[in-house]
Amino acid sequence: MDASIASPTMKEVTQKAWNKRPLIISGPCSAETEEQVIATATGLAATGKVDVLRAGIWKPRTRPGSFEGIGTKGLPWMQAAKRITGLPVAVEVATAKQVEDALHFDVDILWLGARTTVNPFSVQEIADALRGVDVPVLIKNPINPDLELWIGAVERVAKAGIKQIGLIHRGFSSYGNTEYRNAPMWHLAIEMKRRYPELMIINDPSHICGRRDILQEVAQKAIDLDFDGLIIESHVDPDHAWSDAKQQVTPERLGEMLGNIRWRKEDVASEEYHAALEKLRQQINQLDDELLQIIGQRIKVAEKIGQYKKDNNITILQTNRWNEILERAFAKGDKLGLSKEFITKYFDAVHMESINHQNKIMNS
């Protein structure tokens, strides 16, 4: 495979875009016609806020019969859009053949979708196809909330010799989720940032939201959490898009959204700011120490209860007692400004730790 997949000038443009913060990637969910791709691309370029043009060429769909992308014939349309706008182009790939076709048509950036990241065999096939190639690769989180699969995809692509790797946080499929198309589960993205601070991570509010009315809210939260950029779907006529119509916005609306986002800085060169922040952080550290001490004391009491249950041959789980604890916590938490969601997660964690300790006693 020819490693010189783009002219030096376009490589420089792509490199500049890759290094820019915030990095903004936008374009239609699916390439449908050449006219649609070029009209959307020119509209996005006119905003002056988009760095990379994206479009779905191959679309892995959940069920057969759905539109699965226009295929390889859409790649020349991306080339034409690049010539007209000067924007680097990015597409999703899921097989070695798709990698080969994308590189043949001078695609500048590749990304692995969530349905690909979830399958190590597919990731390895793509990684093997990328050996010897100098192209940036973005990796979306897997559909299911499994951090190890995401990490594994990063490791496989890195072992293939790809030097420029970035992450895309597009949310996770979860049972019972109703607010979002894919629950953001921000804590998992934050954990990836902690483990891989050297990797760029951008947010995909389109696939998290599934609808355009809350895109701005999710995009702002990502920027507040120090994400490196956004990838947002845009279509010249979103209501008539062939796929994911509800989550796409026009290029003009995208420009307005980006203009309304409050862009944050990670740090500021101010001794007064750092001194004040350090003082507050020391208070947080002290309170965290006290919380751990109290939780440790609570576990000791739970262990004593476990011993009484063992001596009297009583089950560990007492449902009525657990409901009583939660109801009391909800009432107190509400007065303290703590959400019911947080109270539930916190007490579930404490409860499971207590059960584990009691189980050891019961079976010792």
Buried (B, 14 or more C-beta within 10 A) or exposed (E): EEEEBBEEEBBEBBBEBBEEEBBBBBBBBBBBEBEBBBBBBBBBBEBEBBBBBBBBBBBBEEEEEEBBBBEBEBBEBBEBBBEEBEBBBBBBBBBBEBBBBBBEBBBBBBBBBBBBBBBBEBBBBBBEBBEEBBBBBBBBBBBEBBBEBBBBBBEBBBEBEBEBBBBBBBBBBBEEBEEBBBBBBBEBBBBBBEEBEEBBBBBBBBBBBBEBEBBBEBBBBBBEBBBBBBBBBBBBBBEEBBBBBBBBBBBBBBBBBBEEBEEEEEEEEEEEEEEEEEEEEEEEEEEEEEEEEEBEEEBEEBBEBBEEBBEEEEEBEEEEEBEEBBEEBBEEBEEEEBEEEEBBEEBEEBBEBBBEBBEEBBEE
